[in-house]
Amino acid sequence: MKKLLITAAACAALSTPALAKDSGLSVGLGYNVGLGDLVDATTSTGLSLDLNYKAQSGLILGASYVPTLAESYGSLSYYSAELEMSQITPYLGVSRGDLNFFVGLPIVSYDASVTNHYHDLSASVSDTSTGIMFGLGAELASGFSATAQWSMVDIEGVDATSINFIFGYRL
């Protein structure tokens, strides 16, 4: 009986919203808005995913992923061009009260190609560029959170700045 009471008390303590909010795994879904030169792309916004772990000490380790940072397609006469970009951002954060502060390293992968259909010639490049991300988040009621991440990446003179708005839930 004593073991049953201790187990029940431990389960009740672990299931309280305050403890669940203080630490653990968080999953998030967001919307990324392209700024700078990304505004000129055919598609410069998109769905984003976020996953992070917050320790009892307040240290946060996570990553966000934007599968479609930008897409652009165009053609003129016999020529066509394509650009596709995605971004993954590993980050560290610290929690102070109900506020979370983040810094990260956005890694943008891009594929670009130009084709001359008349002469059947093409050129393409695939590469990655890195930048810096700053973020601010707030822990809301019942384990929910809201975060904004501002990423700045320079890709061969192209300003790939974006803001990622994420709503998450700490499990």
DRENDRENSE-581269 format. One line per 2 residues: number of its first residue (from 1); for each residue x, y, z of N, C-alpha, C, O. Coordinates in steps of 0.05 Angstrom, whole numbers, plus 5000, padded with zeros to 4 digits. Example, Ala and Ser with C-alpha at 12.3 -4.5 7.8 and 13.67 -1.06 7.14 Angstrom:
<recs>
1) 5264:4886:5156:5246:4910:5156:5264:4934:5156:5285:4934:5169; 5257:4955:5142:5273:4979:5143:5258:5001:5157:5268:5023:5161
</recs>
This chain:
<recs>
1) 5016:4976:5000:5000:5000:5000:5017:5025:5000:5011:5045:4987; 5039:5024:5015:5058:5047:5017:5070:5053:4989:5072:5076:4982
3) 5078:5032:4975:5089:5035:4948:5068:5047:4929:5075:5064:4912; 5043:5039:4931:5022:5049:4914:5017:5079:4919:5014:5094:4900
5) 5018:5087:4944:5014:5116:4951:5038:5132:4940:5034:5154:4930; 5062:5122:4943:5086:5137:4934:5085:5139:4903:5090:5160:4892
7) 5077:5117:4889:5075:5117:4860:5053:5137:4851:5057:5152:4832; 5030:5137:4865:5008:5155:4858:5017:5184:4862:5010:5201:4846
9) 5031:5189:4884:5040:5217:4890:5060:5226:4869:5060:5249:4860; 5078:5207:4860:5098:5214:4840:5085:5220:4813:5092:5239:4800
11) 5065:5204:4806:5051:5208:4780:5035:5234:4781:5035:5249:4761; 5023:5240:4803:5008:5265:4806:5027:5289:4804:5021:5309:4791
13) 5050:5287:4816:5070:5309:4815:5081:5313:4787:5085:5336:4778; 5085:5291:4773:5096:5293:4746:5075:5303:4726:5083:5313:4705
15) 5050:5301:4732:5029:5309:4713:5019:5337:4718:5001:5346:4704; 5030:5352:4737:5021:5379:4742:5029:5397:4720:5051:5394:4709
17) 5013:5416:4712:5020:5434:4690:5045:5450:4695:5060:5456:4677; 5050:5458:4720:5073:5475:4726:5099:5460:4720:5118:5471:4709
19) 5100:5434:4727:5125:5419:4722:5128:5413:4692:5150:5414:4682; 5106:5407:4679:5107:5401:4651:5116:5426:4635:5130:5424:4615
21) 5109:5450:4645:5117:5475:4632:5146:5482:4637:5158:5495:4620; 5157:5473:4659:5184:5481:4667:5206:5467:4651:5227:5479:4646
23) 5201:5443:4642:5222:5428:4627:5208:5407:4610:5185:5402:4612; 5225:5396:4592:5215:5375:4574:5216:5382:4545:5227:5403:4537
25) 5205:5364:4529:5206:5367:4500:5183:5385:4491:5160:5383:4501; 5188:5402:4471:5168:5419:4460:5168:5415:4429:5189:5413:4417
27) 5144:5413:4418:5140:5411:4389:5125:5436:4380:5107:5445:4394; 5133:5446:4357:5120:5470:4348:5115:5470:4318:5128:5456:4303
29) 5096:5485:4310:5088:5489:4283:5087:5519:4278:5077:5534:4294; 5098:5528:4255:5100:5556:4251:5096:5564:4222:5090:5548:4204
31) 5100:5590:4218:5097:5602:4191:5121:5620:4187:5126:5638:4204; 5136:5617:4166:5160:5632:4160:5153:5653:4139:5141:5648:4119
33) 5162:5678:4144:5157:5700:4126:5184:5710:4116:5202:5718:4131; 5187:5710:4089:5212:5719:4077:5213:5750:4075:5193:5762:4069
35) 5236:5761:4081:5241:5790:4079:5265:5795:4060:5276:5776:4050; 5272:5820:4057:5295:5826:4040:5291:5816:4012:5270:5820:4000
37) 5311:5804:4000:5310:5794:3973:5291:5770:3970:5283:5764:3947; 5283:5757:3991:5265:5735:3990:5237:5744:3982:5221:5727:3972
39) 5230:5769:3985:5204:5779:3978:5199:5777:3948:5176:5774:3939; 5221:5779:3932:5218:5777:3903:5214:5749:3893:5208:5745:3869
41) 5218:5729:3910:5215:5701:3902:5185:5695:3896:5167:5707:3907; 5181:5674:3879:5154:5666:3873:5140:5657:3899:5117:5664:3904
43) 5154:5641:3915:5144:5632:3941:5165:5640:3961:5188:5630:3959; 5158:5656:3981:5178:5664:4001:5168:5660:4029:5179:5672:4048
45) 5147:5645:4032:5136:5640:4058:5130:5610:4060:5128:5596:4039; 5127:5600:4084:5121:5572:4085:5119:5561:4113:5124:5575:4133
47) 5111:5537:4114:5108:5522:4139:5135:5518:4152:5155:5514:4138; 5136:5519:4178:5160:5512:4193:5154:5493:4216:5132:5493:4226
49) 5174:5478:4223:5172:5458:4244:5193:5464:4265:5215:5473:4258; 5187:5459:4290:5206:5465:4312:5205:5443:4332:5184:5432:4339
51) 5229:5436:4343:5231:5416:4364:5253:5426:4383:5275:5432:4374; 5247:5427:4409:5268:5434:4428:5264:5420:4455:5242:5410:4461
53) 5285:5420:4470:5285:5408:4497:5294:5429:4516:5315:5441:4513; 5278:5433:4537:5285:5452:4558:5291:5437:4584:5275:5422:4594
55) 5316:5441:4594:5325:5428:4618:5314:5443:4643:5306:5466:4640; 5314:5430:4666:5306:5443:4691:5322:5468:4696:5312:5487:4709
57) 5347:5469:4687:5364:5492:4691:5356:5516:4675:5365:5539:4680; 5338:5512:4655:5329:5534:4637:5344:5535:4611:5338:5551:4594
59) 5364:5517:4607:5378:5515:4582:5360:5502:4561:5348:5481:4567; 5359:5513:4537:5342:5502:4516:5360:5495:4492:5377:5511:4484
61) 5356:5471:4481:5370:5462:4458:5349:5453:4437:5332:5437:4443; 5351:5464:4413:5330:5458:4393:5339:5463:4365:5362:5470:4359
63) 5320:5458:4347:5324:5463:4319:5297:5469:4306:5276:5458:4313; 5298:5488:4286:5274:5493:4270:5280:5487:4241:5303:5489:4233
65) 5260:5480:4226:5264:5472:4198:5243:5485:4181:5219:5484:4187; 5252:5498:4159:5234:5510:4140:5239:5496:4113:5259:5502:4100
67) 5222:5478:4105:5227:5463:4081:5227:5480:4055:5241:5473:4036; 5211:5501:4055:5210:5519:4031:5215:5548:4040:5196:5563:4045
69) 5241:5555:4043:5247:5583:4050:5240:5601:4026:5229:5623:4030; 5247:5592:4002:5240:5608:3978:5241:5589:3954:5257:5570:3953
71) 5224:5595:3935:5224:5582:3909:5220:5604:3888:5203:5622:3892; 5234:5602:3866:5229:5621:3845:5235:5607:3818:5255:5593:3815
73) 5217:5612:3799:5219:5600:3773:5213:5622:3752:5197:5640:3757; 5227:5621:3730:5221:5640:3709:5232:5631:3683:5250:5614:3682
75) 5221:5642:3661:5231:5635:3635:5227:5659:3616:5209:5675:3620; 5244:5660:3596:5242:5681:3576:5253:5669:3550:5277:5661:3549
77) 5237:5667:3531:5244:5655:3505:5255:5627:3509:5241:5610:3518; 5280:5623:3502:5292:5596:3505:5306:5591:3532:5317:5570:3536
79) 5304:5610:3550:5319:5609:3575:5300:5604:3599:5277:5615:3599; 5309:5589:3618:5293:5586:3643:5312:5585:3666:5336:5578:3664
81) 5302:5593:3690:5318:5593:3714:5301:5583:3737:5277:5588:3738; 5314:5569:3756:5300:5558:3779:5317:5563:3804:5342:5562:3803
83) 5304:5568:3827:5318:5571:3852:5300:5558:3874:5276:5564:3876; 5312:5541:3890:5298:5529:3913:5316:5531:3937:5339:5525:3936
85) 5304:5539:3960:5319:5543:3985:5304:5531:4008:5279:5533:4010; 5319:5518:4026:5307:5509:4052:5326:5517:4074:5350:5523:4069
87) 5317:5516:4099:5333:5525:4121:5329:5508:4146:5306:5501:4153; 5351:5500:4158:5349:5487:4185:5366:5504:4204:5388:5513:4197
89) 5356:5509:4228:5369:5526:4247:5372:5512:4274:5353:5511:4289; 5396:5501:4279:5401:5492:4307:5405:5516:4325:5418:5535:4317
91) 5394:5515:4349:5397:5538:4367:5400:5530:4396:5393:5507:4404; 5410:5549:4411:5411:5547:4440:5395:5569:4452:5392:5591:4440
93) 5384:5564:4475:5368:5585:4488:5370:5583:4518:5380:5564:4529; 5360:5604:4530:5359:5605:4560:5332:5616:4567:5321:5634:4555
95) 5321:5605:4589:5295:5613:4598:5298:5629:4623:5312:5621:4642; 5285:5652:4624:5285:5670:4648:5256:5676:4654:5243:5692:4640
97) 5245:5663:4674:5217:5666:4680:5201:5654:4658:5205:5631:4651; 5182:5669:4647:5166:5659:4625:5177:5668:4598:5164:5663:4577
99) 5200:5680:4597:5212:5689:4572:5235:5671:4564:5250:5662:4581; 5237:5665:4538:5259:5649:4527:5275:5666:4507:5263:5680:4491
101) 5301:5665:4509:5319:5680:4491:5336:5659:4475:5346:5640:4487; 5338:5663:4449:5351:5643:4432:5372:5656:4414:5370:5680:4407
103) 5392:5641:4408:5412:5648:4387:5418:5622:4372:5421:5601:4384; 5420:5625:4346:5424:5601:4330:5440:5606:4305:5448:5628:4299
105) 5445:5584:4290:5461:5584:4266:5444:5574:4243:5443:5550:4238; 5429:5592:4228:5413:5582:4206:5431:5572:4183:5451:5585:4175
107) 5424:5549:4173:5439:5537:4150:5419:5536:4127:5400:5520:4128; 5425:5551:4106:5407:5552:4083:5419:5535:4061:5442:5540:4053
109) 5404:5516:4051:5412:5499:4028:5398:5510:4004:5374:5515:4005; 5412:5513:3982:5399:5523:3958:5409:5508:3933:5432:5499:3931
111) 5390:5506:3914:5395:5494:3888:5386:5515:3867:5363:5524:3868; 5404:5522:3849:5398:5542:3828:5407:5530:3801:5427:5517:3799
113) 5391:5536:3781:5398:5526:3754:5388:5546:3733:5368:5559:3737; 5403:5547:3711:5396:5563:3688:5399:5545:3663:5419:5530:3661
115) 5379:5546:3646:5379:5528:3623:5374:5544:3597:5357:5562:3596; 5389:5538:3576:5385:5548:3549:5373:5524:3534:5388:5506:3527
117) 5347:5525:3529:5333:5503:3516:5339:5501:3486:5338:5479:3474; 5347:5523:3473:5352:5523:3445:5378:5507:3439:5379:5491:3420
119) 5399:5512:3455:5425:5498:3451:5428:5474:3470:5449:5461:3470; 5407:5468:3485:5408:5446:3504:5432:5448:3524:5447:5429:3528
121) 5436:5472:3535:5457:5477:3554:5445:5484:3581:5424:5497:3582; 5459:5476:3602:5449:5483:3629:5472:5485:3648:5493:5473:3644
123) 5468:5501:3669:5487:5503:3691:5472:5503:3717:5450:5514:3718; 5483:5491:3737:5469:5490:3763:5490:5491:3785:5513:5485:3782
125) 5480:5500:3808:5497:5501:3832:5480:5492:3856:5456:5500:3858; 5492:5477:3874:5479:5470:3900:5499:5476:3921:5522:5467:3920
127) 5491:5490:3942:5510:5498:3963:5494:5505:3988:5470:5504:3988; 5509:5512:4009:5497:5520:4034:5511:5546:4043:5534:5551:4037
129) 5496:5562:4058:5506:5587:4070:5496:5588:4099:5474:5577:4105; 5511:5601:4116:5503:5603:4144:5500:5632:4151:5511:5650:4138
131) 5486:5637:4173:5482:5664:4183:5479:5664:4213:5491:5648:4227; 5461:5682:4222:5456:5683:4251:5426:5686:4256:5412:5698:4239
133) 5417:5675:4278:5388:5677:4285:5386:5687:4314:5401:5678:4331; 5368:5705:4319:5361:5714:4345:5332:5709:4349:5316:5713:4331
135) 5324:5700:4373:5296:5694:4378:5287:5702:4405:5303:5704:4424; 5261:5706:4408:5248:5712:4433:5223:5697:4435:5207:5696:4416
137) 5218:5684:4457:5194:5668:4461:5182:5673:4488:5195:5683:4506; 5157:5665:4491:5142:5667:4516:5128:5641:4522:5116:5629:4504
139) 5130:5632:4547:5115:5609:4556:5088:5618:4563:5085:5636:4580; 5068:5607:4551:5040:5614:4556:5027:5594:4575:5041:5576:4585
141) 5002:5596:4580:4988:5578:4599:4987:5549:4589:4986:5544:4565; 4988:5531:4607:4984:5502:4602:5004:5490:4583:4997:5472:4568
143) 5029:5500:4583:5050:5488:4567:5052:5498:4538:5070:5490:4524; 5035:5517:4530:5037:5528:4503:5058:5550:4503:5064:5562:4524
145) 5069:5555:4479:5089:5576:4476:5086:5590:4449:5075:5579:4431; 5097:5615:4448:5098:5630:4423:5126:5641:4420:5137:5652:4439
147) 5137:5638:4396:5165:5646:4392:5167:5660:4365:5153:5653:4346; 5185:5679:4363:5193:5692:4338:5223:5690:4335:5238:5696:4353
149) 5232:5680:4312:5260:5676:4306:5267:5693:4281:5254:5690:4260; 5287:5711:4284:5295:5728:4262:5321:5718:4252:5342:5718:4266
151) 5322:5708:4227:5346:5696:4215:5356:5715:4193:5341:5725:4177; 5383:5718:4193:5396:5734:4172:5418:5718:4160:5437:5709:4173
153) 5416:5713:4133:5436:5697:4119:5442:5712:4093:5424:5721:4079; 5468:5715:4086:5476:5727:4061:5485:5704:4043:5504:5689:4049
155) 5472:5702:4020:5479:5681:4000:5489:5694:3975:5474:5703:3958; 5515:5696:3973:5528:5708:3949:5516:5735:3943:5510:5741:3919
157) 5511:5752:3963:5500:5778:3959:5470:5780:3959:5458:5801:3958; 5456:5757:3962:5427:5756:3964:5420:5756:3994:5429:5739:4009
159) 5403:5775:4002:5394:5778:4029:5371:5758:4035:5349:5763:4027; 5378:5737:4049:5358:5716:4056:5349:5719:4085:5354:5702:4102
161) 5337:5742:4091:5327:5747:4118:5299:5737:4120:5283:5740:4102; 5292:5726:4143:5265:5716:4148:5258:5717:4177:5275:5717:4194
163) 5232:5717:4182:5221:5715:4210:5204:5690:4211:5186:5686:4195; 5209:5674:4231:5195:5649:4235:5178:5652:4260:5188:5655:4282
165) 5151:5650:4257:5132:5652:4279:5124:5623:4286:5113:5609:4269; 5129:5615:4311:5125:5587:4319:5106:5586:4343:5109:5602:4363
167) 5087:5569:4342:5070:5563:4366:5075:5534:4374:5073:5516:4357; 5082:5530:4399:5090:5504:4407:5075:5494:4432:5060:5509:4445
169) 5080:5469:4439:5069:5457:4463:5090:5440:4476:5102:5423:4463; 5095:5445:4502:5114:5430:4517:5101:5405:4528:5082:5407:4543
171) 5111:5382:4520:5098:5356:4528:5105:5349:4557:5096:5329:4566
</recs>
